Amino acid sequence: MKFFVSFLLMALLSAAACMFFPWWSIAVVCFSVSVFIPQKNWMAFCTGFLSLLILWTGLSYWISDQNNHILAHRVSLLILKKDNPVALILLTGFIGGIVGGLSALTGRLLRAAIQK
């Protein structure tokens, strides 16, 4: 139950925060949710990772689909050195997942340190 509540809070609050604040506000959201909802270390990481992986992959696909993947084709040529917009979208989601997972783990470890 804590997993689903944390997952939804991280995804929804991160989506809302990205509309008004810089991209790194997702780290603050995942950190805060992990401080307030107790979980085990690996579960906190998985919650943050999965929630942001799904959110950023979905958002980047939606944004890319709005312009028929024209920008994704060009950027994938610059970054990945081959024309593969799907790999670029998945890489974007993976980067968001890593940021979310590590910040959630940091919030969990802060909670553990405070409780000692």
C-alpha positions in Angstrom: 0.0 0.0 0.0 2.8 2.4 0.8 4.4 1.7 -2.6 1.3 2.7 -4.5 0.7 5.8 -2.4 4.3 6.9 -2.8 4.3 6.0 -6.5 1.2 8.1 -7.1 2.4 11.0 -5.0 5.8 11.1 -6.6 4.4 11.0 -10.1 1.6 13.5 -9.7 3.6 16.0 -7.6 6.6 15.7 -10.0 4.3 16.4 -13.0 2.8 19.4 -11.2 6.2 20.7 -10.0 7.7 20.5 -13.5 5.1 22.8 -14.8 6.1 25.6 -12.5 9.7 24.9 -11.4 12.9 23.7 -13.0 13.4 20.0 -14.0 15.3 19.2 -10.9 12.3 19.9 -8.7 11.5 16.2 -9.2 14.3 15.4 -6.9 12.9 17.6 -4.2 9.5 15.9 -4.6 10.8 12.4 -4.4 13.0 13.3 -1.5 10.1 14.8 0.4 7.7 12.0 -0.2 10.4 9.4 1.0 11.0 11.4 4.2 7.3 11.4 5.1 6.3 7.9 3.9 8.5 5.2 5.5 9.7 2.4 3.3 12.7 0.1 3.1 15.8 1.5 1.3 15.5 -0.6 -1.9 11.7 0.0 -2.0 12.2 3.7 -1.7 14.7 3.6 -4.6 12.4 1.5 -6.7 9.4 3.7 -6.1 11.3 6.9 -7.1 12.9 5.2 -10.1 9.7 3.6 -11.5 7.5 6.7 -10.9 9.8 9.0 -12.7 10.8 6.5 -15.4 7.2 6.1 -16.4 6.4 9.8 -16.0 9.3 11.1 -18.0 9.1 8.4 -20.7 5.4 9.2 -21.1 5.9 12.9 -21.2 8.8 12.8 -23.6 6.8 10.5 -25.9 3.8 12.8 -25.7 5.9 15.9 -26.4 7.7 14.2 -29.3 4.5 12.9 -30.8 3.1 16.4 -30.9 5.7 17.4 -33.6 5.8 14.0 -35.3 9.2 13.2 -33.7 11.0 15.7 -35.9 13.1 17.1 -33.0 13.7 13.7 -31.5 15.1 12.5 -34.8 17.5 15.5 -34.9 18.5 15.3 -31.3 19.1 11.6 -31.4 21.5 12.1 -34.3 23.4 14.6 -32.1 23.5 12.6 -28.9 23.3 9.0 -29.9 25.0 9.4 -33.3 22.2 7.5 -35.0 18.6 8.2 -35.9 16.6 6.5 -33.1 14.1 8.7 -31.4 12.7 5.8 -29.3 16.1 5.2 -27.7 16.3 9.0 -26.9 12.8 8.8 -25.3 13.9 5.8 -23.2 17.2 7.4 -22.3 15.2 10.5 -21.1 13.0 8.3 -18.9 16.0 6.4 -17.5 17.7 9.7 -16.5 14.6 10.9 -14.8 14.3 7.5 -13.1 17.8 7.6 -11.8 17.3 11.2 -10.4 14.0 10.1 -8.8 15.4 6.9 -7.3 18.5 8.4 -5.8 16.6 11.3 -4.3 14.0 9.0 -2.8 16.8 6.8 -1.4 18.4 9.9 0.1 15.1 10.9 1.7 14.7 7.5 3.2 18.3 7.5 4.6 17.7 10.9 6.1 14.6 9.6 7.8 16.6 6.7 9.2 19.3 9.0 10.4 16.8 11.2 12.2 15.1 8.3 13.9 18.4 7.1 15.4 
